[in-house]
Amino acid sequence: MSSSPTALQDLKLPAKLNELALAFAKMPNPKMRYRQLLFFAQKCPPMESQYMVEENRVPGCLSTVHVHVLPFRDDEGIVRVNFQGDSDGQLTKGLVHLLVKGLSGCTPSEIGEVDPEFVKATGLAESLTPGRNNGFLNMLKTMKKKARDVATEFEGSGSSTASVSPEES
């Protein structure tokens, strides 16, 4: 399947994820996308060891991948989340960094509405093995669940103590 910038626009992704997805969709071939993922891996900050625990492990990935969610309230009191992610594999580290960059700062509902089909529209699906593609979808699924779960807890507690501003991530 060839990548299609128009198809991406139809998916109504959060702004940052859309920007990143569009950049991948415009790349001329799978090799360039693969190289970009490896570049993302180099830019991915290491996850703090306290977050590399079983509850943050993404199931169903060929590599060991961890994702941690940090809720915060923006200036208008809206609950948003930032993510941290890491992997022991370079390609999967690039994939998790793509999602961390694209979804951090979003509301849980924005994250919940991300259509997993966006991976096809970016052209990434044709750059990845079926196992890696499945792992990427598992990362997205895990991030959606974590955002939903922590937002429910965060909103229910009325807490404003758990906060990491988008500028800090």
Backbone as a chain_set.jsonl record, in Angstrom:
{"seq": "MSSSPTALQDLKLPAKLNELALAFAKMPNPKMRYRQLLFFAQKCPPMESQYMVEENRVPGCLSTVHVHVLPFRDDEGIVRVNFQGDSDGQLTKGLVHLLVKGLSGCTPSEIGEVDPEFVKATGLAESLTPGRNNGFLNMLKTMKKKARDVATEFEGSGSSTASVSPEES", "coords": {"N": [[0.847, -1.181, 0.0], [0.636, 2.175, -0.849], [1.826, 5.222, 0.625], [-0.239, 7.923, 1.735], [-0.766, 11.256, 1.919], [-3.265, 12.558, 1.907], [-5.03, 10.631, 2.93], [-4.14, 10.581, 5.549], [-4.981, 13.086, 6.48], [-7.684, 12.635, 6.577], [-7.888, 11.05, 8.8], [-7.813, 12.573, 11.092], [-5.795, 13.106, 13.139], [-4.08, 13.925, 16.262], [-2.423, 17.115, 16.328], [0.52, 17.157, 16.472], [1.187, 14.443, 16.104], [0.052, 14.074, 13.607], [1.657, 15.789, 12.085], [4.155, 14.481, 12.271], [3.467, 11.992, 11.151], [2.746, 12.767, 8.57], [5.206, 13.643, 7.622], [6.57, 11.19, 7.473], [4.95, 9.932, 5.567], [5.533, 11.4, 3.303], [8.057, 10.619, 2.634], [10.188, 9.129, 0.205], [10.567, 6.325, 0.031], [10.526, 3.012, 1.605], [13.042, 2.508, 2.79], [14.043, 5.035, 3.505], [12.193, 5.744, 5.466], [12.74, 3.823, 7.379], [15.359, 4.549, 8.054], [14.802, 7.035, 9.196], [13.398, 6.246, 11.461], [15.465, 5.004, 12.866], [17.022, 7.254, 13.35], [15.267, 8.628, 15.034], [15.423, 6.875, 17.183], [17.981, 7.413, 18.128], [17.542, 9.923, 19.174], [15.854, 9.485, 21.25], [15.363, 9.911, 24.609], [16.824, 8.123, 27.368], [14.748, 6.045, 29.363], [13.812, 6.677, 32.704], [15.034, 4.566, 35.247], [13.292, 3.786, 37.306], [10.847, 3.624, 36.083], [10.965, 1.501, 34.411], [9.452, -0.969, 34.683], [7.445, -3.933, 35.161], [4.684, -3.28, 34.925], [4.737, -1.221, 33.117], [5.559, -2.342, 30.816], [5.229, -3.108, 27.392], [3.031, -5.379, 26.049], [3.425, -8.091, 23.703], [5.449, -7.275, 21.958], [8.353, -7.661, 19.895], [10.772, -6.792, 20.852], [11.904, -5.608, 24.086], [9.829, -3.283, 25.386], [9.015, -0.318, 27.057], [6.552, 1.864, 28.394], [5.639, 4.824, 29.937], [3.236, 6.842, 31.571], [2.479, 10.244, 32.259], [0.362, 12.25, 33.888], [-1.062, 15.56, 33.685], [-2.375, 18.824, 34.448], [-3.378, 21.331, 32.245], [-3.051, 24.921, 31.693], [-5.689, 25.629, 31.637], [-6.915, 23.818, 33.196], [-7.43, 21.385, 32.047], [-7.082, 17.903, 31.729], [-4.196, 16.408, 30.605], [-1.724, 14.308, 29.014], [1.666, 13.241, 29.258], [4.206, 11.222, 27.824], [6.748, 8.78, 28.464], [9.108, 6.693, 26.912], [10.846, 3.672, 26.038], [13.101, 1.264, 24.61], [14.794, -1.873, 24.126], [15.61, -2.409, 21.605], [16.764, -0.863, 18.619], [15.133, -0.103, 16.398], [12.522, -0.429, 17.409], [12.74, 1.36, 19.481], [12.829, 3.735, 18.063], [10.245, 3.684, 17.005], [8.644, 3.806, 19.352], [9.458, 6.289, 20.243], [8.473, 7.942, 18.241], [5.701, 7.727, 18.746], [5.633, 8.703, 21.393], [6.513, 11.366, 21.025], [4.481, 12.235, 19.313], [2.097, 11.947, 20.763], [2.343, 13.008, 23.326], [1.255, 15.567, 25.487], [-1.313, 15.609, 24.623], [-4.891, 15.256, 25.147], [-6.494, 12.622, 27.012], [-8.789, 11.778, 25.598], [-8.254, 12.643, 22.976], [-6.096, 11.002, 22.399], [-7.316, 8.52, 22.625], [-8.902, 8.558, 20.363], [-7.21, 8.158, 18.232], [-6.733, 6.637, 15.211], [-5.661, 3.438, 14.517], [-5.064, 2.835, 11.9], [-3.526, 4.805, 10.872], [-0.869, 4.121, 10.691], [-0.617, 2.714, 8.332], [-1.186, 4.683, 6.445], [1.02, 6.31, 6.729], [3.004, 4.943, 5.504], [4.676, 3.456, 6.981], [3.914, 0.859, 7.629], [4.625, -0.686, 5.424], [7.321, -0.573, 5.673], [8.017, -2.042, 7.821], [8.46, -5.257, 9.388], [5.911, -7.808, 9.696], [5.794, -8.568, 12.423], [7.029, -6.396, 13.769], [5.309, -4.353, 13.007], [2.972, -5.198, 14.274], [3.89, -4.966, 16.894], [4.194, -2.181, 17.042], [1.526, -1.374, 16.847], [0.65, -2.511, 19.227], [2.059, -0.907, 21.021], [0.753, 1.555, 20.625], [-1.84, 0.825, 21.413], [-1.376, 0.214, 24.123], [-0.548, 2.73, 25.058], [-2.882, 4.198, 24.668], [-4.592, 2.903, 26.494], [-3.235, 3.362, 28.932], [-3.342, 6.168, 29.058], [-6.093, 6.591, 29.216], [-6.713, 5.18, 31.602], [-5.112, 6.449, 33.61], [-6.015, 9.048, 33.425], [-8.642, 8.8, 34.248], [-8.244, 8.11, 36.937], [-6.835, 10.4, 37.733], [-8.639, 12.515, 37.228], [-10.706, 11.693, 38.87], [-9.598, 11.909, 41.411], [-9.22, 14.579, 41.682], [-6.82, 15.675, 41.897], [-4.046, 17.863, 41.663], [-1.452, 17.533, 41.875], [0.176, 15.704, 40.531], [2.121, 16.453, 38.063], [3.645, 17.232, 35.053], [4.884, 19.477, 33.001], [4.285, 20.146, 29.489], [6.549, 21.328, 28.427], [8.626, 20.247, 29.856], [8.95, 17.674, 29.003]], "CA": [[0.0, 0.0, 0.0], [1.437, 3.389, -0.881], [1.428, 6.211, 1.617], [-1.114, 8.943, 1.185], [-0.996, 12.385, 2.814], [-4.692, 12.854, 1.985], [-5.622, 9.669, 3.851], [-3.782, 11.027, 6.892], [-5.856, 14.198, 6.843], [-8.995, 12.061, 6.867], [-7.848, 10.344, 10.079], [-7.959, 13.562, 12.166], [-4.841, 12.822, 14.208], [-3.614, 15.097, 16.996], [-1.568, 17.941, 15.465], [1.927, 16.746, 16.425], [1.25, 13.117, 15.483], [-0.244, 14.285, 12.193], [2.86, 16.376, 11.482], [5.156, 13.415, 12.156], [2.957, 10.993, 10.206], [2.825, 13.362, 7.24], [6.62, 13.618, 7.234], [6.871, 9.821, 7.048], [4.2, 9.649, 4.337], [6.169, 12.094, 2.177], [9.352, 10.013, 2.317], [10.034, 8.446, -1.076], [10.625, 4.864, 0.036], [10.608, 2.383, 2.926], [14.387, 2.621, 3.353], [14.141, 6.355, 4.139], [11.389, 5.694, 6.688], [13.51, 2.997, 8.302], [16.465, 5.397, 8.532], [14.244, 8.058, 10.079], [13.115, 5.588, 12.741], [16.744, 4.83, 13.559], [17.38, 8.592, 13.818], [14.416, 8.863, 16.208], [15.964, 6.064, 18.274], [19.124, 8.14, 18.68], [17.03, 11.105, 19.875], [14.991, 9.047, 22.349], [16.079, 9.913, 25.89], [16.613, 6.878, 28.109], [13.702, 6.095, 30.38], [14.294, 6.561, 34.075], [14.975, 3.154, 35.643], [12.132, 3.514, 38.167], [9.671, 3.387, 35.243], [11.171, 0.294, 33.605], [8.86, -2.028, 35.496], [6.534, -4.808, 34.418], [3.406, -2.619, 34.621], [4.946, -0.313, 31.984], [6.021, -3.116, 29.665], [4.239, -3.263, 26.317], [2.938, -6.791, 25.664], [3.325, -8.425, 22.289], [6.513, -6.683, 21.14], [9.516, -8.522, 19.71], [11.769, -6.23, 21.759], [11.354, -5.164, 25.362], [9.412, -1.882, 25.264], [8.323, 0.232, 28.223], [5.892, 3.156, 28.206], [5.129, 5.39, 31.188], [2.385, 8.008, 31.337], [2.523, 11.278, 33.293], [-0.749, 13.185, 33.688], [-0.945, 16.923, 34.21], [-3.448, 19.743, 34.059], [-2.853, 22.507, 31.557], [-3.432, 26.198, 32.303], [-7.153, 25.718, 31.694], [-7.403, 22.739, 34.054], [-7.731, 20.189, 31.249], [-6.135, 16.81, 31.938], [-3.407, 15.98, 29.448], [-0.702, 13.343, 29.415], [2.959, 13.115, 28.593], [4.701, 9.854, 27.865], [8.147, 8.411, 28.318], [9.177, 5.357, 26.349], [12.182, 3.172, 25.74], [13.156, -0.111, 24.128], [16.144, -2.412, 23.988], [15.894, -2.511, 20.175], [16.84, 0.47, 18.018], [13.968, 0.195, 15.563], [11.363, -0.242, 18.281], [12.968, 2.609, 20.214], [12.394, 4.785, 17.144], [8.783, 3.629, 16.927], [8.058, 4.318, 20.589], [9.737, 7.732, 20.299], [7.495, 8.562, 17.34], [4.429, 7.831, 19.467], [5.824, 9.603, 22.546], [6.518, 12.741, 20.503], [3.207, 12.56, 18.68], [0.947, 11.888, 21.663], [2.552, 13.782, 24.555], [0.572, 16.857, 25.5], [-2.7, 15.431, 24.178], [-5.859, 14.803, 26.143], [-6.778, 11.193, 26.863], [-9.781, 11.526, 24.542], [-7.563, 12.781, 21.685], [-5.295, 9.79, 22.226], [-8.265, 7.433, 22.407], [-9.482, 8.652, 19.02], [-6.212, 7.89, 17.187], [-7.05, 5.458, 14.409], [-4.445, 2.675, 14.256], [-4.826, 2.781, 10.458], [-2.59, 5.847, 10.455], [0.427, 3.515, 10.385], [-0.627, 2.371, 6.904], [-1.153, 5.926, 5.673], [2.369, 6.882, 6.803], [3.935, 4.115, 4.753], [5.497, 2.676, 7.91], [3.524, -0.553, 7.604], [5.402, -1.379, 4.388], [8.728, -0.521, 6.064], [8.201, -2.9, 8.985], [8.034, -6.653, 9.308], [4.615, -7.959, 10.369], [5.996, -8.59, 13.876], [7.295, -5.024, 14.23], [4.068, -3.602, 12.816], [2.105, -5.613, 15.369], [4.441, -4.343, 18.097], [3.863, -0.753, 16.993], [0.106, -1.27, 17.187], [0.554, -2.799, 20.662], [2.512, 0.302, 21.722], [-0.342, 2.524, 20.557], [-2.929, 0.308, 22.249], [-0.952, 0.383, 25.516], [-0.56, 4.162, 25.376], [-4.295, 4.587, 24.772], [-5.113, 2.376, 27.755], [-2.597, 4.081, 30.034], [-3.887, 7.533, 29.094], [-7.477, 6.494, 29.697], [-6.723, 4.749, 33.004], [-4.539, 7.452, 34.509], [-6.884, 10.228, 33.389], [-9.786, 8.481, 35.098], [-7.76, 8.248, 38.313], [-6.435, 11.793, 37.942], [-9.852, 13.329, 37.299], [-11.476, 11.257, 40.027], [-8.978, 12.361, 42.653], [-9.188, 16.041, 41.724], [-5.443, 16.035, 42.225], [-3.271, 18.693, 40.743], [-0.065, 17.375, 42.274], [0.923, 14.979, 39.508], [2.183, 17.298, 36.877], [4.851, 17.47, 34.285], [4.411, 20.334, 31.917], [4.756, 19.709, 28.178], [7.888, 21.862, 28.163], [9.611, 19.431, 30.548], [9.067, 16.34, 28.419]], "C": [[0.885, 1.235, 0.0], [0.913, 4.375, 0.142], [0.632, 7.318, 0.945], [-1.335, 10.068, 2.183], [-2.475, 12.713, 2.969], [-5.374, 11.91, 2.968], [-5.314, 10.055, 5.294], [-4.698, 12.146, 7.355], [-7.239, 13.69, 7.22], [-9.05, 11.404, 8.251], [-7.951, 11.278, 11.283], [-7.086, 13.233, 13.374], [-4.555, 14.082, 15.011], [-2.531, 15.811, 16.178], [-0.131, 17.439, 15.355], [2.076, 15.371, 15.77], [0.981, 13.225, 13.99], [0.98, 14.835, 11.46], [3.937, 15.312, 11.263], [4.732, 12.374, 11.12], [3.057, 11.496, 8.773], [4.264, 13.359, 6.728], [7.024, 12.219, 6.768], [6.185, 9.499, 5.725], [4.865, 10.269, 3.115], [7.526, 11.505, 1.805], [9.193, 9.103, 1.109], [10.032, 6.92, -1.036], [10.764, 4.313, 1.458], [11.981, 2.523, 3.586], [14.574, 3.96, 4.075], [13.349, 6.375, 5.454], [12.134, 4.919, 7.775], [14.658, 3.812, 8.895], [15.969, 6.466, 9.495], [13.905, 7.462, 11.447], [14.395, 5.374, 13.541], [17.267, 6.167, 14.083], [16.559, 8.938, 15.065], [14.949, 8.091, 17.41], [17.139, 6.769, 18.94], [18.678, 9.327, 19.52], [16.175, 10.752, 21.094], [15.774, 9.056, 23.661], [15.835, 8.602, 26.631], [15.533, 7.068, 29.175], [14.344, 5.945, 31.754], [14.047, 5.134, 34.562], [13.761, 2.83, 36.51], [10.868, 3.223, 37.36], [9.803, 2.131, 34.382], [10.746, -0.929, 34.421], [7.831, -2.785, 34.659], [5.227, -4.107, 34.04], [3.517, -1.631, 33.464], [5.421, -1.036, 30.73], [4.884, -3.282, 28.656], [4.198, -4.737, 25.922], [2.94, -6.953, 24.143], [4.356, -7.782, 21.387], [7.674, -7.663, 21.037], [10.661, -8.083, 20.609], [11.09, -5.902, 23.084], [11.094, -3.668, 25.263], [8.669, -1.489, 26.531], [7.746, 1.591, 27.868], [5.326, 3.591, 29.554], [4.35, 6.652, 30.871], [2.446, 8.941, 32.549], [1.391, 12.271, 33.047], [-0.423, 14.566, 34.244], [-2.174, 17.713, 33.799], [-2.805, 20.939, 33.373], [-3.369, 23.77, 32.252], [-4.94, 26.37, 32.439], [-7.77, 24.608, 32.54], [-7.748, 21.457, 33.326], [-6.649, 19.137, 31.488], [-5.505, 16.434, 30.605], [-2.374, 14.984, 29.948], [0.571, 13.528, 28.601], [3.384, 11.666, 28.737], [6.22, 9.84, 27.889], [8.141, 7.0, 27.749], [10.606, 4.965, 26.064], [12.069, 1.721, 25.28], [14.604, -0.564, 24.061], [16.528, -2.62, 22.522], [15.855, -1.136, 19.528], [15.607, 0.818, 17.188], [12.728, 0.429, 16.422], [11.519, 1.0, 19.152], [12.542, 3.794, 19.345], [10.882, 4.843, 17.029], [8.133, 4.203, 18.184], [8.305, 5.82, 20.711], [8.788, 8.508, 19.38], [6.159, 8.757, 18.064], [4.528, 8.765, 20.668], [5.775, 11.055, 22.087], [5.146, 13.154, 19.978], [2.022, 12.638, 19.619], [1.12, 12.679, 22.954], [1.918, 15.158, 24.424], [-0.878, 16.777, 25.069], [-3.606, 15.083, 25.361], [-6.064, 13.3, 25.961], [-7.805, 10.908, 25.768], [-9.162, 11.68, 23.155], [-6.759, 11.525, 21.381], [-6.206, 8.605, 21.917], [-8.852, 7.406, 21.01], [-8.484, 8.375, 17.899], [-6.546, 6.567, 16.506], [-5.753, 4.706, 14.112], [-4.107, 2.561, 12.77], [-3.821, 3.836, 10.001], [-1.232, 5.261, 10.089], [0.503, 3.113, 8.911], [-0.494, 3.623, 6.053], [0.224, 6.587, 5.7], [3.348, 6.153, 5.9], [4.803, 3.267, 5.663], [5.17, 1.191, 7.852], [4.328, -1.327, 6.562], [6.898, -1.369, 4.691], [9.044, -1.515, 7.172], [7.823, -4.342, 8.672], [6.668, -6.76, 9.987], [4.738, -7.957, 11.901], [6.232, -7.206, 14.448], [6.042, -4.158, 14.087], [3.079, -3.929, 13.938], [2.578, -4.999, 16.689], [4.111, -2.864, 18.179], [2.401, -0.541, 17.381], [-0.124, -1.577, 18.665], [1.034, -1.615, 21.498], [1.385, 1.329, 21.767], [-1.493, 2.093, 21.467], [-2.605, 0.504, 23.735], [-1.002, 1.844, 25.931], [-1.992, 4.675, 25.513], [-4.869, 4.149, 26.119], [-4.525, 3.128, 28.939], [-3.154, 5.495, 30.168], [-5.296, 7.523, 29.671], [-7.507, 6.17, 31.191], [-6.23, 5.84, 33.946], [-5.396, 8.713, 34.53], [-8.106, 10.01, 34.268], [-9.403, 8.641, 36.561], [-7.489, 9.711, 38.643], [-7.655, 12.685, 38.097], [-10.67, 12.975, 38.531], [-10.916, 11.768, 41.337], [-9.024, 13.871, 42.798], [-7.8, 16.562, 42.011], [-4.839, 16.959, 41.192], [-1.797, 18.558, 41.066], [0.763, 16.644, 41.239], [0.986, 15.85, 38.274], [3.583, 17.378, 36.327], [4.382, 18.294, 33.118], [4.96, 19.847, 30.594], [6.169, 20.197, 27.884], [8.971, 20.992, 28.779], [9.827, 18.089, 29.885], [9.954, 16.342, 27.212]], "O": [[1.815, 1.314, 0.803], [-0.269, 4.375, 0.487], [0.803, 7.609, -0.239], [-2.016, 9.872, 3.189], [-2.903, 13.109, 4.053], [-6.211, 12.345, 3.76], [-6.156, 9.87, 6.173], [-5.143, 12.151, 8.503], [-7.894, 14.261, 8.092], [-10.131, 11.224, 8.81], [-8.161, 10.804, 12.4], [-7.581, 13.099, 14.493], [-4.759, 15.191, 14.516], [-1.804, 15.169, 15.42], [0.386, 17.309, 14.246], [2.989, 15.159, 14.972], [1.619, 12.536, 13.193], [1.299, 14.401, 10.353], [4.553, 15.252, 10.199], [5.545, 11.929, 10.31], [3.41, 10.741, 7.867], [4.512, 13.104, 5.55], [7.742, 12.078, 5.778], [6.78, 8.859, 4.858], [4.771, 9.727, 2.014], [8.086, 11.856, 0.766], [8.197, 8.39, 0.988], [9.547, 6.282, -1.97], [11.078, 5.049, 2.393], [12.071, 2.644, 4.808], [15.195, 4.011, 5.137], [13.796, 6.962, 6.439], [12.15, 5.317, 8.94], [14.897, 3.767, 10.102], [16.628, 6.771, 10.489], [14.107, 8.11, 12.474], [14.403, 5.544, 14.76], [17.887, 6.213, 15.145], [17.093, 9.476, 16.035], [14.929, 8.597, 18.532], [17.283, 6.732, 20.162], [19.358, 9.701, 20.476], [15.816, 11.63, 21.878], [16.735, 8.303, 23.816], [14.749, 8.031, 26.53], [15.433, 8.124, 29.8], [15.295, 5.184, 31.934], [12.984, 4.563, 34.32], [13.25, 1.711, 36.456], [9.92, 2.642, 37.887], [8.854, 1.743, 33.7], [11.555, -1.782, 34.787], [7.41, -2.331, 33.595], [4.715, -4.321, 32.941], [2.502, -1.243, 32.887], [5.656, -0.407, 29.698], [3.741, -3.556, 29.02], [5.215, -5.292, 25.505], [2.512, -6.065, 23.406], [4.17, -7.743, 20.171], [7.95, -8.408, 21.977], [11.437, -8.916, 21.077], [9.863, -5.916, 23.189], [12.021, -2.879, 25.079], [7.809, -2.223, 27.017], [8.36, 2.371, 27.14], [4.628, 2.831, 30.224], [4.748, 7.439, 30.011], [2.462, 8.497, 33.697], [1.453, 13.054, 32.099], [0.39, 14.709, 35.157], [-2.917, 17.309, 32.905], [-1.815, 21.49, 33.856], [-4.044, 23.689, 33.279], [-5.411, 27.161, 33.256], [-8.992, 24.468, 32.599], [-8.303, 20.536, 33.924], [-5.456, 19.439, 31.454], [-6.194, 16.178, 29.618], [-2.173, 14.833, 31.153], [0.547, 13.915, 27.432], [2.967, 10.973, 29.665], [6.882, 10.757, 27.403], [7.261, 6.202, 28.071], [11.473, 5.819, 25.872], [11.07, 1.048, 25.533], [15.521, 0.249, 23.953], [17.671, -2.975, 22.235], [14.992, -0.325, 19.861], [15.098, 1.935, 17.28], [11.974, 1.373, 16.189], [10.524, 1.624, 19.519], [11.957, 4.753, 19.849], [10.302, 5.927, 16.962], [7.189, 4.988, 18.099], [7.455, 6.546, 21.227], [8.355, 9.61, 19.719], [5.563, 9.832, 17.996], [3.604, 9.535, 20.932], [5.082, 11.878, 22.684], [4.71, 14.287, 20.178], [1.041, 13.318, 19.319], [0.129, 12.991, 23.614], [2.031, 15.82, 23.393], [-1.601, 17.771, 25.141], [-3.141, 14.674, 26.425], [-5.832, 12.767, 24.875], [-7.7, 9.893, 25.078], [-9.506, 10.926, 22.244], [-6.743, 11.043, 20.248], [-5.899, 7.786, 21.05], [-9.258, 6.35, 20.524], [-8.868, 8.357, 16.729], [-6.629, 5.521, 17.15], [-4.838, 5.274, 13.515], [-2.976, 2.223, 12.421], [-3.321, 3.775, 8.878], [-0.515, 5.832, 9.268], [1.575, 3.168, 8.309], [0.227, 3.628, 5.055], [0.561, 7.346, 4.791], [4.406, 6.687, 5.567], [5.585, 2.446, 5.183], [6.059, 0.354, 8.01], [4.676, -2.487, 6.782], [7.664, -2.079, 4.039], [10.213, -1.801, 7.435], [6.983, -4.611, 7.813], [6.306, -5.887, 10.776], [3.88, -7.407, 12.592], [5.693, -6.872, 15.504], [5.754, -3.328, 14.949], [2.431, -3.035, 14.482], [1.764, -4.565, 17.504], [3.786, -2.35, 19.25], [2.082, 0.364, 18.153], [-0.994, -0.973, 19.293], [0.482, -1.347, 22.565], [1.099, 1.903, 22.818], [-2.049, 2.909, 22.202], [-3.468, 0.916, 24.51], [-1.448, 2.163, 27.033], [-2.277, 5.498, 26.383], [-5.545, 4.921, 26.798], [-5.255, 3.495, 29.86], [-3.408, 5.96, 31.279], [-5.64, 8.352, 30.513], [-8.235, 6.805, 31.954], [-6.863, 6.12, 34.964], [-5.488, 9.376, 35.563], [-8.555, 10.929, 34.953], [-10.146, 9.238, 37.339], [-7.871, 10.197, 39.708], [-7.701, 13.522, 38.999], [-11.258, 13.852, 39.164], [-11.669, 12.034, 42.274], [-8.884, 14.395, 43.903], [-7.617, 17.737, 42.329], [-5.098, 16.838, 39.995], [-0.978, 19.352, 40.604], [1.948, 16.939, 41.085], [0.012, 15.965, 37.53], [4.56, 17.566, 37.052], [3.557, 17.838, 32.326], [6.003, 19.194, 30.569], [6.909, 19.533, 27.158], [10.106, 20.983, 28.302], [10.815, 17.418, 30.184], [10.162, 15.296, 26.596]]}, "num_chains": 1, "name": "protein.A"}
